[in-house]
Amino acid sequence: MSTDRNQTLFDRARQVIPGGVNSPVRAFKAVGGTPRFIKRAQGAYFWDANDQRYIDYIGSWGPMILGHGHPAVLEAVQKAALEGFSFGAPTEREVELAEAILQRVPSLEMVRLVSSGTEAGMSAIRVARGATGRSKIIKFEGCYHGHADALLVKAGSGLATFGNPTSAGVPPEVVQHTLVLEYNHLQQLEEAFALHGKEVACLIIEPIAGNMNFVRASVPFMKRCRELCTQYGAVLILDEVMTGLRVAYGSAQSVFARDIPGFEPDMTVLGKVIGGGMPLAAFGGKRALMEQLAPLGPVYQAGTLSGNPVATACGLATLQEIGKPGFYEDLGRKTQALVSGLCQAASAAGIPFCGDSEGGMFGFFLFPELPQNYAKVMTTNNSQFNTLFHGLLERGVYIAPALYEAGFMSAAHTDADIAETVAAAADIFKRL
Ligand SMILES: *Cc1c(COP(=O)(O)O)cnc(C)c1O
């Protein structure tokens, strides 16, 4: 009998849950070893089944921007739970949350609440197709928009051919309207619109991609995405499920608006932070687009648990806390301190390394220059990354168990946590 409770649980889990997990990356398949089964969390830490403590840099993959168990959020959730779990009828709190989201992301005129980012992305695309009467969509390699069939697709053999499914169970006909382009490749973008622009319903993009580690869309690229969508009458959808209210109060679109005056998407997809750790996501945009939705318009979309009263309480309390003065300045300062600490430690050990961050989201790479696209991210030395990952884990630091994932800081992380993390990494860099 193993005394490792994580291993015992993993063995049990694999008997009843495919791969032992309810979302694939949790299985540690990319890095090897036994996934940690988490028992509880508080602030910047969580504890596994062996009661080992970790500094948590995934924060549930983004939602836990305040850290775990924030008192104001806990109180709101407890109060809401006492009032009822779910009604299947509208509530005041849904209106309050919608208003709070609109206030923070001014490009949104209306929003609809759903339960997952996948649902939100899929629904936004349906609205765009419904409103334009067109079928084709443009996405970019390395951007993740949830696991809807039409989005599980990789590039075809050329711009004239559309995508190929990346998952079994997705018929080729379902992705035949999805064109996959290289992120930050201006010329390809121009050519794609020249060829197909009049048939394109929407272009969907992560403005700062967090599902291929951390890669920013360049300012000229984002500007051109906006211009071409306007020119061809396509809907520009920013998938801010990860970046929304995470990289800035006004989300990544506010970061781009600093360099591109007047920059706004037509639609935005949100999730993660707006639910504060509860199943909650949203999609929204210009009124004329959102009024296409049932019961007003012909585009159908619905959800039994949409706008769930406990989830909305959690989201609202989270939004109130992160709206306080100085919140993003402090979060951004800490994230930068972590990334620059890691860069210095790597440089001292002679390890090629670079990193970047915006607000409370970061990424780092085991090569010297920040990548511009997925193909470059994937040139990371796997075994070096795995050594770093397991070295950190042994030293009580939990980062994403795959090199193509971003990292997340929370308000609960202290300068001491960051110093401990950098010291752990420095120790590993010396042995790499
Ligand atoms: C997490 C994520 C999604 C999917 O959200 P789920 O809630 O996991 O369905 C979609 N888009 C982006 C950019 C994400 O990071």
The ligand as a MOL file (V3000), in Angstrom:
LIG
                    3D

  0  0  0     0  0            999 V3000
M  V30 BEGIN CTAB
M  V30 COUNTS 15 15 0 0 0
M  V30 BEGIN ATOM
M  V30 1 C -10.6560 28.8180 -20.3400 0
M  V30 2 C -10.9080 29.3950 -21.6700 0
M  V30 3 C -12.0490 29.0670 -22.4150 0
M  V30 4 C -12.9950 27.9810 -22.0190 0
M  V30 5 O -13.6440 28.2330 -20.8200 0
M  V30 6 P -14.2760 27.0100 -19.9940 0
M  V30 7 O -14.9690 27.6810 -18.8660 0
M  V30 8 O -13.1300 26.1370 -19.6120 0
M  V30 9 O -15.2150 26.3160 -20.9170 0
M  V30 10 C -12.2790 29.7400 -23.5970 0
M  V30 11 N -11.4340 30.6860 -24.0340 0
M  V30 12 C -10.3250 31.0250 -23.3480 0
M  V30 13 C -9.4430 32.1030 -23.8720 0
M  V30 14 C -10.0170 30.3780 -22.1570 0
M  V30 15 O -8.8860 30.6860 -21.5140 0
M  V30 END ATOM
M  V30 BEGIN BOND
M  V30 1 1 1 2
M  V30 2 1 2 3
M  V30 3 2 2 14
M  V30 4 1 3 4
M  V30 5 2 3 10
M  V30 6 1 4 5
M  V30 7 1 5 6
M  V30 8 2 6 7
M  V30 9 1 6 8
M  V30 10 1 6 9
M  V30 11 1 10 11
M  V30 12 2 11 12
M  V30 13 1 12 13
M  V30 14 1 12 14
M  V30 15 1 14 15
M  V30 END BOND
M  V30 END CTAB
M  END
